[in-house]
Structures are given as C-alpha cells and as structure tokens.
C-alpha cells in the first residue's frame, strides 16, 4: 500500500494527497493506493507536478495498524509527527504556517 506525500511550496509543510484529490496535512486522511492502482497513483503525481504548488512528491509505502496509517520508513513517521524538538523563535514556541481552508497559506 502506498500514499503520496510532498511539501507545500510556500510553507514547506508536509502534505498528503487525500481521497478527493486535495493535499492535506493529516496523514490519516491520506488516500491509500493499492498495488492495483498504480495508474491512478501515477496520474495523480503527473497532475500534481503540473500545478507547481506541491514539491518533492514521493510515493511512500505504508501499513495499516488497527486502521491507523503507519509509514514504513522512520523518516516519514518523523515528517508526519512534526519536528523531534520544539521550534522556538526568540524564546517563544514557533509553528510554521498551515494550509488554510482553501488549501493555501498566506504569504
């Protein structure tokens, strides 16, 4: 089983392709492509690259553990959970911009 992941261009945030074809921040909302859906997965990659909005699109192998999507690679588990240490700016906790309701961040 595979999902598609990438980074939103303006924020750098980790995003996942969902069932409706939108890019979302929630790993658990990601569309899972079965081994028989290679053509659909590859078409989604081509369509995404055409927008220029999502970069570093990758196919990530996942497993389901009691209905929870779990990336097989440690790197992707870290990307899904966020930084392993808190981000601070001038001593205050800093959080990156997140996708808005329209799927974009303000700049």
N, C-alpha and C positions, 0 to 999 in steps of 0.2 A: 504494500500500500504506500502511496506517495501523496504528498501535498506540494503546493507551490508556495515558495516564500521569497521575499525580496526586501528591499529597503525603499521607503517612500523618499523621493528625491529631495524635497525641500526640508524635511525634518530629519531624515536619516533613520526614522523609526522602522522597526521590524514589522512587516505586514504579511498577511496570508490571504490567498485567494479563497473566497467563500463560495457557497453553492450557487449564489445568484450572479457570480462573476465580479463582485466588488472586492476590493482589497480592504482588509480589516486587521486590527491589532490583536484580536483574540485568537490564539492558537486553536482553542476548542471550537471555533466557528469555521475552521478551515474545511474546504472540500477535500474529501479523500478520494483519490483516483485509484481504482483497482487496476490490476495488471491488464485487463481487457479494455481499458480506457486510455491507452497510450495516445491515440489520435486526438482525443478531446483534450488531453493534458498538453500535448504539443501545440495544438491550435490556440489554447489559452496563453501559452508562452509567446507565440508569434503576435497575437493580438495585444498583449501587454507591452511587448517591446515597441510596438508601433505607437504607443501613447507617449513614451518618453517620461512618464511620471513615476514608474517603478523601475529601480535599477537593481543590478545583481540578482536577477531572478534565478532561482535554483530549484531543482527537484529534490525534495527531502524525503527520505524513507522514514515511515512511522509505523508504530504498532498501536493497537487499541488495548488498553488495560482497564477492564471493568468500565468500558465506554469512554475512557479518557484517552485523548490523543497524546502519545508519548513519542517524541523524536528519538530515533535510534542513536544519533550522534550526540555526544556531550555538548559540542559546540552549539548545536541547535537548541538543546534544552536550556543552555545559558541565554541564548538570544531570546527565547520565549519568556523566560523568567525576568529578564532585565539584568542590569549590572550586578556583579557579585559584591560590589562595595557601593555605599551610597555616594551619589554625586553631590558635591557641595560647591557653592559659589559664594564667596565672601562669608563663609561660615554657616550659611543657610542651605537647607536641602534644596537642591535644584532638580527640576524634572524637565525633560525635553517637551516640546510641543507634541500634542497628539492630534490625530486626524479629527477634523470637525464632522458635523452631521453630514456635510456634503462630500466627505471623503478627502478633504484637503486641509492643510494647515495654513494659518495666516502668516504672511511674511511682512 
